[in-house]
Amino acid sequence: MVKIAIIEDEAAIAAMYETELQNAGFEVGVASNGKLGLELCEKLKPDLVLLDIMMPEMDGKQMLEKMRTTEWGKHTLVIVLTNLGQHEAQMSMGDNKFDGYAVKAYYTPKQIRDRVVELLKENDKLPKEWTPKS
């Protein structure tokens, strides 16, 4: 089963994404900041991470920097979730490579799910004919 980690400090947003992705058939783990997110990802070894930038304890940039130094995190797919503009988000993340970007205010949970599915298919983590359960 494909595993997804949601690292998001706004509990209501994280819960919406979690429900949508679980209903689609994914195994999902959630953490409320980068420090807990890194711990979650070390255990879960997700195929994809939905990563907020601005969080307490450890922000998304710091988490991604640390994640990319690990064997499991070097090639893990990452979609950055933020309310910053794309240029601002790219500047905030520095040289850290990420695979997608979504402004939370403009995407419904279903649209996030669809973006996740698309990225997983593009990277051969899901069969091309795979469709969400719900």
C-alpha positions in Angstrom: 0.0 0.0 0.0 1.2 3.5 -0.9 2.1 5.5 2.2 1.6 9.2 2.6 2.7 11.5 5.4 0.9 14.8 6.1 3.0 17.3 8.0 0.6 20.2 8.8 0.2 22.3 11.9 -3.4 23.2 11.3 -5.4 20.2 12.7 -8.5 20.8 10.7 -6.6 21.0 7.4 -4.6 17.9 8.2 -7.8 16.0 9.1 -9.4 16.9 5.8 -6.4 15.7 3.8 -6.1 12.6 6.0 -9.7 11.6 5.5 -9.6 12.2 1.7 -6.4 10.2 1.3 -7.5 7.3 3.5 -10.8 7.1 1.7 -8.9 6.9 -1.6 -7.0 3.8 -0.3 -3.7 5.2 1.0 -2.0 4.5 4.3 -1.7 7.9 6.0 0.3 9.3 8.9 -0.1 12.8 10.3 2.3 15.1 12.3 1.8 18.6 13.5 5.3 20.0 13.0 8.6 19.3 11.3 10.2 17.6 14.3 7.3 15.1 14.7 7.0 14.9 10.9 10.6 13.7 10.7 10.0 11.1 13.4 6.9 9.9 11.6 8.6 9.7 8.3 11.5 7.7 9.7 9.0 5.1 10.9 6.5 5.2 8.1 9.0 5.6 5.1 6.3 7.3 3.0 6.2 7.3 -0.7 5.0 10.9 -0.6 5.0 13.8 1.9 2.5 16.7 2.0 4.6 19.3 3.7 3.6 22.6 5.2 6.3 25.3 5.2 5.4 27.5 8.1 5.1 25.4 11.3 6.2 25.5 14.9 9.1 23.5 16.4 10.7 22.8 13.0 9.5 24.4 9.8 9.1 22.6 6.4 12.4 23.8 5.1 14.3 22.5 8.1 12.5 19.2 7.9 13.1 18.8 4.2 16.8 19.5 4.6 17.1 16.8 7.3 14.9 14.4 5.3 17.0 14.7 2.2 20.2 13.6 4.2 18.6 10.3 5.0 18.7 7.2 2.8 14.9 6.9 2.9 14.3 10.6 2.3 16.6 11.3 -0.6 14.1 10.4 -3.2 10.8 10.7 -1.4 8.2 12.7 -3.3 7.3 16.0 -1.6 4.4 18.3 -2.3 4.8 21.7 -0.5 1.5 23.0 1.0 1.4 26.7 1.8 -0.5 29.9 1.5 2.6 31.6 0.2 2.8 32.4 -3.5 4.9 30.0 -5.6 7.9 32.3 -5.9 7.8 32.9 -2.1 7.5 29.2 -1.4 10.5 28.4 -3.6 12.5 31.1 -1.9 11.5 29.8 1.5 12.5 26.2 0.6 16.0 27.3 -0.6 17.9 24.6 -2.5 15.7 21.8 -1.2 14.1 19.9 -4.0 10.4 19.3 -4.0 8.1 17.8 -6.6 4.9 19.8 -6.3 3.4 22.8 -4.8 -0.2 23.7 -3.8 -1.7 26.8 -2.2 -3.9 25.4 0.5 -6.5 28.2 0.1 -7.0 27.3 -3.6 -7.2 23.5 -3.4 -9.9 21.3 -2.1 -8.9 18.1 -0.3 -10.1 16.2 -3.5 -7.9 18.3 -5.7 -5.0 17.6 -3.3 -5.8 13.9 -3.6 -5.9 14.1 -7.4 -2.5 15.9 -7.4 -1.0 13.2 -5.1 -2.4 10.5 -7.4 -1.0 12.2 -10.5 2.5 12.6 -9.0 2.6 9.0 -7.8 1.6 7.8 -11.2 4.2 10.0 -12.9 6.9 8.5 -10.7 5.7 4.9 -11.1 4.5 4.5 -7.5 1.0 3.7 -8.7 -0.2 1.9 -11.8 -1.4 4.2 -14.6 -4.8 2.7 -14.4 -5.2 3.1 -10.6 -8.2 5.1 -9.4 -9.1 6.2 -5.9 -11.6 4.1 -4.0 -13.9 7.1 -3.3 
